[in-house]
Amino acid sequence: MPYQQESPVERLNGMVTQVVFQSAGTGFCVLELLLADGDTVTVVGELAGVAPGEELTLGGSWTEHPSFGRQFKAVSCEYRLPDTESAILQYLSSGVLSGVGPVMARRIVDEFGARTLDILQTDCELLAQRVRGISLSKARQIGRDFNELVGLRECVDRLGRLGVSAASAMAAYRQFGEITLARVTENPYLLCDFPINVPFNQADDAAASLGLDPESEFRRRAGVLHVLRHNLNNGHTCLPESKLLAAAGGFLQTEPEQMARVLERMLDEAVVLRQLYREESFIYLPEYFRAEFYSAVRLKELMAIPDAPVHGLEAAIDRRQIVTGVTYAPLQRQAIITALTERGMVLTGGPGTGKTTTVNAILALLEDQQLRVSLAAPTGRAAKRLAELTGHKASTIHRLLEVDPKSGGEQLRFVHNESNPLRADVVIVDEMSMVDALLFESLLRALRPSCRLILVGDFNQLPSVGAGNVLRGIIDSGRMPVVCLKEIFRQAAQSLIISNAHRIVAGENPVAGGRTDDFFFMQTDGAAGPELLCELIAKRLPASYGFEPARDIQVLCATRLGPLGTENLNRRLQQLLNPPARGKGQLDNRGVTWREGDKVMQTRNNYDIEWRRDDGEEGAGAFNGDIGVIEFADRRAGALQVRFDDRVFRYEGEDIAQLELAYAVTVHKSQGSEFEAVILPVAEVPAKLCYRNLLYTGVTRAKKLLILLGQPAVLGAMVRNDRRILRYSCFCDFLQDEALG
């Protein structure tokens, strides 16, 4: 926070005279407060539903902003509704209640005076009897709106004292309504559930403040769910029962036997589900069990549908070769025939093996049959690349399925489903290694029973950021035909990026390369690495190759921590590539400085956040892994305007916490993207991340230049370690289970 100087927490009392900005979703607002000495000060903070005329007692500190001057940053607030006629009139005239403007507010206050707010709360029907222009139904609506506002205010106030943010308190009130405080007081761990999503430790602190017994059933149930949800972030759709009980028991400091009894009750109530495979018991959250079970059954149904024979296919492939001048390798030809004769297939292979050439041939032959083909990929960047390589329209899977406007937060719900399937005869999905369990379920639900499904991906890459290991599960199950392209074509073999990628997969150290190659290794250690990396980005690569540092060069890291982790490098690269400057807006939010021109990444799926395209089209939804640029930092409103390709979003309040600086990102987060130049640090990589397919995934993100920056010993260790990322899942078992489908 380069310009902000904070003083110790102090108290401030005054009356709201003007609300400059207010977010209905997060509670963040900017207001003018009249103090007892007659001075007016600017206040910023999460102050839900505040309106002119109210009296506030605030806790917080003073800050100094170069553009807006001295401001009071509130971190706590006690509300007092106005109690004088003039203050009540100002309050109601502000539009705080729908349908009550300045004229109607004057009539109401003229009639009831200082008793006005008591009348609204306890006897609103009097409005219809004594105020001109108010019907009985409108009077009741005004009363309901006022009581809801009072209830929300009390909820935000009371939960705020327990350490719950205004945005989370508002989400709780939307979920539970007027019984919110009763529900949360009885069981604070309800705050951990969707759509509130308060971290377990915050709910635990609230429970301690309320005096809840730490051995309570509520806490133990929440602990089980917390462990399952936490492990979704590690890619596990389920956990072995023994590991779950041990983790939850250790986390809560409760004996495993006691946790086992709690788990049995949760199973009886279907709060969680159990599946037995491989002589082991696995515990699922219901939505992930449903996703993997449904996907397995649906895929087996798809493959069981007989396909009509295609006459003259070999001759059609021969004609295609003559037209294009391309001679298909035997495995490419096999893939084309499989795609045209089977209900579903997987096409896989490393870089340079001709996947795109094969997909283009499949597309042409499908269109010759007058079939409707939809192309999709998991991310916007991957879809854009697919469209460029095929010359056909391609979209993200989310855009293909169309996010349902009724979706909220991170909840997946799409317009296209079993009741409203896609109008496609064939769906081709690229970058399948990135598709997680929930998204794959949604895709399958949107396919017509007769739709053909072609999945394209590289199984040597890292699995999806989201939970599940879909592509690997399908391949290992043997339920769909798989064609793996292996031959590296001559032109591709000239690229050291491609040939080294295949060396890595084969367990061989990559060739170091030189000045004329597109791949080279530079030796450094963790201490000197950041300086060398910054010099490469700011000076050497732009001078030698003409790369624009922030746009063309992407740093990919194995980890977030350490001198060559994303957190340290993003701080350094932001200061180097986008330093503060006069006239350049910036916003400080939760300890991070966001600046106009910063490169940022969305870190979670959010189906609420709205966007507008350059052509005026509007929609909603930002997706995990999207990379964009901050166009405008609105310090006064506490908001950011971010551009992701041709979509512009407005971030405010807690939505901003879903962004990260993206000058450096983890290899996991880079999946599905390609960059002109990639710098991949391989020094001081933690042992748990020192494995082959992480290195391979990072290397294959580079289009024109790849620089490995680090230590030969670490590079060699990564190449030798062929340990696949362990992901607990029963998807492959479901597919192989003859009793299903």
Residue pairs with C-beta under 8 A, 6 or more apart in sequence:
1 588
1 591
1 593
2 580
2 593
3 64
3 65
3 66
3 580
4 63
4 64
4 65
4 588
5 63
5 64
6 61
6 62
6 63
6 73
7 61
7 62
8 61
9 59
9 60
9 61
9 75
10 59
10 60
10 61
10 62
11 57
11 58
11 59
12 33
12 35
12 41
12 43
12 56
12 57
12 58
12 59
12 60
12 72
12 74
13 35
13 36
13 55
13 56
13 57
13 58
14 33
14 34
14 35
14 36
14 41
14 55
14 56
15 33
15 34
15 53
15 54
15 55
15 56
15 82
15 87
16 31
16 32
16 33
16 34
16 50
16 51
16 52
16 53
16 54
16 55
16 56
17 31
17 32
17 33
17 34
17 40
17 52
17 90
18 31
18 32
18 52
19 29
19 30
19 31
19 32
19 50
19 51
19 52
19 94
20 29
20 30
20 31
20 32
20 42
20 636
21 28
21 29
21 30
21 636
21 637
21 638
22 28
22 29
22 30
22 31
22 49
22 50
23 29
23 637
23 638
23 639
23 652
23 653
25 167
25 170
25 608
25 652
25 653
25 655
26 46
26 166
26 167
26 170
26 652
26 653
26 654
26 655
27 46
27 47
27 48
27 49
27 156
27 165
27 166
27 167
27 169
27 170
27 653
28 44
28 45
28 46
28 47
28 166
28 167
28 637
28 638
28 652
28 653
29 44
29 45
29 46
29 47
29 50
30 42
30 43
30 44
30 636
30 637
30 638
31 42
31 43
31 47
31 50
32 40
32 41
32 42
32 43
33 40
33 41
33 42
33 43
33 56
33 58
33 72
34 40
35 41
41 70
41 71
41 72
42 68
42 69
42 70
42 71
42 72
43 56
43 58
43 60
43 71
43 72
43 73
43 74
44 71
44 72
44 73
44 74
44 636
44 638
45 58
45 60
45 73
45 74
45 75
45 77
46 74
46 165
46 166
46 167
46 653
47 56
47 74
47 77
47 166
48 152
48 153
48 156
48 166
48 169
48 170
49 96
49 149
49 152
49 153
49 156
50 56
50 77
50 79
51 91
51 94
51 96
52 90
52 91
52 93
52 94
53 82
53 87
53 88
53 89
53 90
53 91
53 92
53 94
54 79
54 80
54 81
54 82
54 87
54 91
55 79
55 80
55 82
55 87
56 77
56 78
56 79
56 80
57 77
57 78
57 80
58 72
58 74
58 76
58 77
58 78
59 74
59 75
59 76
59 77
60 72
60 73
60 74
60 75
60 76
61 72
61 73
61 75
62 70
62 71
62 72
62 73
63 70
63 71
63 72
63 73
64 70
64 71
65 71
65 635
67 635
68 635
68 636
76 160
76 161
77 157
77 160
78 157
79 153
79 157
81 91
81 117
81 150
82 88
82 90
82 91
82 117
83 114
83 117
84 114
85 109
85 113
85 114
85 116
88 109
88 114
88 116
88 117
89 105
89 106
89 109
92 100
92 104
92 105
92 108
92 109
92 116
93 101
93 102
93 105
93 106
95 101
96 149
97 142
97 145
97 146
97 149
98 141
98 145
99 138
99 141
99 142
100 108
100 142
104 131
104 133
104 134
107 131
107 132
107 133
108 116
108 127
108 131
109 116
111 130
111 131
112 119
112 126
112 130
117 146
119 126
119 127
120 127
120 142
120 143
120 146
120 147
121 143
121 146
121 147
121 150
124 139
124 140
124 142
124 143
124 144
124 146
125 136
125 139
125 140
125 143
126 139
127 134
127 138
127 139
127 142
127 143
128 134
128 135
128 136
128 138
128 139
134 142
147 178
148 178
151 173
151 177
151 178
151 180
152 170
152 173
154 181
155 169
155 170
155 172
155 173
155 180
155 181
156 166
156 169
156 170
156 173
158 181
159 168
159 169
159 172
159 181
159 184
159 206
160 166
160 169
161 209
162 188
162 205
162 206
162 209
162 210
163 202
163 205
163 206
163 209
164 172
164 191
164 198
164 202
164 206
165 654
167 653
167 654
168 191
168 196
168 197
168 198
168 654
171 195
171 196
171 197
172 180
172 184
172 190
172 191
172 196
173 180
174 195
175 195
175 196
176 183
176 184
176 190
183 190
184 190
184 191
184 206
185 210
187 218
188 203
188 204
188 206
188 207
188 210
188 212
188 218
189 200
189 203
189 204
189 207
189 218
189 219
189 221
189 222
190 196
191 198
191 202
191 203
191 206
192 198
192 199
192 200
192 203
192 222
192 225
192 226
193 225
194 409
194 410
194 411
195 408
195 409
195 411
197 409
197 410
200 222
200 223
200 226
203 222
204 219
207 214
207 216
207 218
207 219
208 214
212 218
212 219
213 219
215 254
217 262
217 265
219 252
220 248
220 252
220 254
220 258
220 259
220 262
221 262
221 266
221 271
223 248
223 251
223 252
223 254
223 259
224 244
224 248
224 259
224 262
224 263
224 266
224 272
225 271
225 272
225 285
226 248
226 251
227 239
227 244
227 247
227 248
227 251
228 238
228 239
228 244
228 272
228 283
228 284
228 285
229 285
231 239
231 728
232 285
232 288
232 466
232 467
233 467
234 727
235 463
235 464
235 466
235 467
235 468
235 469
235 725
235 727
236 467
236 727
236 728
236 729
237 284
237 288
237 289
237 291
237 292
237 437
237 467
237 468
237 727
237 728
237 729
237 730
237 731
238 275
238 282
238 283
238 284
238 288
238 289
238 728
238 729
238 730
239 247
239 282
239 283
239 728
240 280
240 281
240 282
240 283
240 728
241 263
241 274
241 280
241 281
241 282
241 283
242 281
244 263
244 283
245 256
245 259
245 260
245 263
246 256
248 254
248 259
249 255
249 256
249 258
249 259
252 259
263 272
263 283
266 272
267 273
267 274
270 286
271 286
272 283
272 284
272 285
272 286
273 283
273 284
273 285
273 286
273 289
274 281
274 282
274 283
274 284
275 281
275 282
275 284
275 289
275 730
275 733
276 282
277 730
277 733
277 737
278 733
282 728
282 730
284 292
284 730
287 438
288 437
288 438
288 467
288 468
290 441
291 437
291 438
291 440
291 441
291 468
292 437
292 441
292 468
292 729
292 730
292 731
292 734
293 734
293 740
294 441
294 444
294 445
295 437
295 440
295 441
295 444
295 470
295 731
295 734
296 731
296 734
296 735
296 737
296 740
296 741
297 734
297 740
297 741
298 444
298 445
298 447
299 344
299 444
299 474
299 479
299 480
299 735
300 479
300 735
300 740
300 741
301 449
301 741
302 343
302 344
302 444
302 447
302 449
302 451
302 453
303 342
303 343
303 344
303 479
303 480
304 741
305 343
305 449
305 450
307 341
307 342
307 343
307 452
309 341
310 340
310 341
310 369
313 337
313 340
313 341
313 365
314 337
316 365
316 368
317 328
317 333
317 336
317 337
317 361
317 365
320 326
320 361
320 364
320 365
321 327
321 328
324 361
326 357
326 361
328 336
328 357
328 358
328 361
329 354
329 485
329 487
329 489
331 483
331 484
331 485
331 486
331 487
332 354
332 357
332 358
332 361
332 485
334 483
335 345
335 347
335 358
335 362
335 483
335 485
336 358
336 361
336 362
336 365
338 345
338 481
338 483
339 345
339 347
339 362
339 366
339 452
339 454
340 362
340 365
340 366
342 452
342 480
342 481
343 452
343 453
344 452
344 453
344 454
344 455
344 480
344 481
345 453
345 454
345 455
345 480
345 481
345 482
345 483
346 432
346 455
346 456
346 457
346 471
346 474
346 475
346 480
346 481
346 482
346 483
347 355
347 358
347 359
347 454
347 455
347 456
347 457
347 483
347 485
348 355
348 456
348 457
348 458
348 459
348 471
348 475
348 482
348 483
348 484
348 485
349 355
349 458
349 484
349 485
349 486
350 458
350 460
350 485
350 486
350 488
350 498
350 501
350 502
350 505
350 700
351 458
351 492
351 497
351 498
351 501
351 502
351 700
352 488
352 489
352 492
352 493
352 495
352 498
352 499
352 502
353 485
353 486
353 487
353 488
353 489
353 492
354 485
354 487
354 489
355 456
355 485
356 389
356 390
358 485
359 389
359 390
359 428
359 430
359 456
360 389
360 390
360 391
362 428
362 454
363 373
363 375
363 390
363 392
363 428
366 373
366 425
366 426
367 373
371 425
371 426
372 423
372 424
372 425
372 426
373 392
373 424
373 425
373 426
373 427
373 428
374 395
374 400
374 422
374 424
374 426
374 427
374 428
375 383
375 386
375 387
375 390
375 392
375 393
375 394
375 395
375 428
375 430
376 383
376 394
376 395
376 396
376 397
376 399
376 400
376 427
376 428
376 429
376 430
376 443
377 383
377 385
377 386
377 394
377 396
377 397
377 429
377 430
377 431
377 672
378 396
378 397
378 431
378 434
378 435
378 439
378 464
378 672
379 396
379 431
379 434
379 623
379 625
379 626
379 671
379 672
379 673
380 396
380 623
380 626
380 644
380 645
381 627
381 645
381 672
381 673
381 674
382 396
382 430
382 431
382 434
382 672
382 673
383 394
383 395
383 396
383 399
383 430
384 394
384 645
385 674
386 394
386 430
387 393
387 394
394 430
396 623
397 429
397 435
397 439
397 442
397 443
398 414
398 439
398 621
398 623
400 416
400 422
400 427
400 446
401 414
401 415
401 416
401 422
401 442
401 443
401 446
402 414
402 415
402 416
403 413
403 414
403 415
403 607
403 619
403 620
403 621
404 413
404 414
404 415
405 620
406 413
407 413
407 414
407 607
407 608
407 620
407 621
408 607
408 608
409 606
409 607
409 608
410 604
410 605
410 606
410 607
411 607
412 438
412 439
412 442
412 605
412 607
413 607
414 442
414 445
414 446
416 422
416 446
417 442
417 445
417 446
418 445
418 446
420 446
421 446
421 447
421 448
421 451
422 446
422 447
422 448
422 451
424 447
424 448
424 451
425 448
425 450
425 451
425 452
426 451
426 452
426 453
426 454
427 443
427 447
427 451
427 452
427 453
427 454
428 454
428 456
429 435
429 443
429 453
429 454
429 455
429 456
430 456
430 457
431 456
431 457
431 671
431 672
432 455
432 456
432 457
432 470
432 471
433 457
433 458
433 459
433 461
433 462
433 463
433 464
433 471
433 472
433 671
434 457
434 464
434 465
434 671
434 672
435 443
435 464
435 470
435 471
436 464
436 465
436 466
436 467
436 468
436 470
437 466
437 467
437 468
437 470
437 729
437 731
438 466
438 467
438 468
439 466
440 468
440 470
447 453
455 471
455 474
455 480
457 471
458 700
459 471
459 472
459 475
460 505
460 693
460 696
461 671
461 693
461 696
461 697
461 700
462 667
462 668
462 671
462 693
462 694
462 697
462 725
463 469
463 471
463 472
463 725
463 727
464 470
464 671
465 624
465 625
465 668
465 669
465 671
466 624
467 727
468 727
468 729
468 731
469 725
469 727
469 729
469 731
470 731
472 724
472 732
473 729
473 731
473 732
473 735
474 480
474 482
474 732
474 735
475 482
476 732
477 731
477 732
477 735
477 736
478 736
479 735
479 736
488 498
488 499
488 502
492 498
493 499
495 518
495 519
496 510
496 511
496 513
496 517
496 518
496 519
496 520
497 518
497 519
497 699
497 700
497 702
497 706
499 511
500 510
500 511
500 513
500 519
500 699
500 706
501 696
501 699
501 700
503 509
503 510
503 511
504 510
504 692
504 695
504 696
504 699
504 719
505 692
505 696
507 692
507 719
507 720
507 722
508 719
509 715
509 716
509 719
510 519
510 521
510 699
510 708
510 715
510 719
511 519
512 520
512 521
513 519
513 520
513 521
514 520
518 702
518 704
518 705
518 706
519 699
519 702
519 705
519 706
519 707
519 708
520 706
520 707
520 708
521 707
521 708
521 709
521 712
521 715
522 532
522 707
522 708
522 709
523 710
523 711
523 712
524 532
524 683
524 709
524 710
524 711
525 683
525 684
525 710
525 711
526 562
526 563
526 564
526 683
526 684
527 563
529 563
529 564
529 681
529 683
529 709
529 710
530 563
530 564
530 568
530 569
530 572
532 709
533 555
533 564
533 569
533 679
533 681
533 709
534 572
534 573
534 576
536 679
536 707
536 709
537 549
537 553
537 555
537 573
537 576
537 577
537 679
538 549
538 576
538 577
541 547
541 549
541 553
541 677
541 705
542 548
542 549
545 677
545 704
545 705
547 553
547 676
547 677
547 705
549 577
550 577
550 578
550 597
550 599
550 663
552 675
552 676
552 677
553 675
553 676
553 677
553 678
553 679
554 665
554 670
554 673
554 675
554 677
554 678
554 679
554 701
555 566
555 569
555 573
555 663
555 664
555 665
555 678
555 679
555 680
555 681
556 664
556 665
556 666
556 667
556 670
556 678
556 679
556 680
556 698
556 701
557 564
557 565
557 566
557 569
557 664
557 665
557 666
557 667
557 680
557 681
558 666
558 667
558 681
558 682
558 685
558 686
558 689
558 690
558 694
558 698
559 565
559 566
559 666
559 685
559 686
559 689
560 566
560 567
560 666
561 567
561 686
562 568
562 684
562 686
563 684
564 681
564 683
564 684
564 709
564 710
565 664
566 660
566 664
566 665
566 666
569 663
569 664
570 660
570 661
570 662
570 663
570 664
571 661
573 661
573 663
573 664
574 593
574 595
574 598
574 661
574 663
577 663
578 595
578 597
578 598
578 599
580 586
580 595
584 595
584 596
584 597
585 595
585 596
585 632
585 633
585 634
585 635
586 593
586 594
586 595
586 596
586 633
586 635
587 593
587 594
587 633
587 634
587 635
587 638
587 639
587 640
587 656
588 594
589 638
589 656
589 657
590 656
590 657
592 661
594 600
594 630
594 633
594 640
594 656
594 659
595 630
595 633
596 630
596 631
596 632
596 633
597 629
597 630
598 629
598 630
598 661
599 627
599 628
599 629
599 661
599 662
599 663
600 627
600 628
600 629
600 630
600 642
600 659
600 660
600 661
600 662
601 625
601 626
601 627
601 628
601 659
601 660
601 661
601 662
601 665
601 669
602 622
602 623
602 624
602 625
602 626
602 628
602 644
602 658
602 659
603 624
603 658
603 659
603 660
603 669
604 624
604 658
605 621
605 622
605 623
605 624
606 621
606 622
606 623
606 655
606 658
607 620
607 621
608 620
609 620
609 621
609 622
609 649
609 650
609 651
609 655
610 618
610 619
610 620
610 649
610 650
611 618
611 619
611 620
611 621
611 622
611 644
611 647
611 648
611 649
612 618
612 647
612 648
613 619
613 646
613 647
613 648
614 646
614 648
615 646
619 647
622 644
622 649
622 658
624 669
625 669
625 670
625 671
625 672
625 673
626 644
627 644
627 662
627 665
627 673
628 642
628 643
628 644
628 645
628 649
629 642
629 643
630 640
630 641
630 642
631 641
631 642
631 643
631 648
632 640
632 641
633 640
633 641
634 640
634 641
637 652
638 652
638 653
639 650
639 651
639 652
640 650
640 651
640 652
640 656
640 659
641 648
641 649
641 650
641 651
642 648
642 649
642 650
642 651
642 659
643 649
651 658
651 659
667 680
667 694
667 697
667 698
667 701
668 694
670 697
670 698
670 701
671 697
673 701
674 701
674 702
674 703
675 701
675 702
675 703
676 702
676 703
676 704
676 705
677 702
677 703
677 704
677 705
677 706
677 707
678 698
678 699
678 701
678 702
678 705
678 706
678 707
679 707
679 709
680 695
680 698
680 699
680 706
680 707
680 708
680 709
681 709
681 710
682 695
682 708
682 709
682 710
682 711
682 714
682 715
682 718
683 709
683 710
683 711
683 714
684 710
684 711
684 714
685 710
685 714
685 717
685 718
690 714
690 717
690 718
690 721
691 718
691 721
691 722
691 723
691 725
692 718
692 719
692 720
692 721
692 722
692 723
693 724
693 725
694 718
695 715
695 718
695 719
699 706
699 708
708 715
734 740
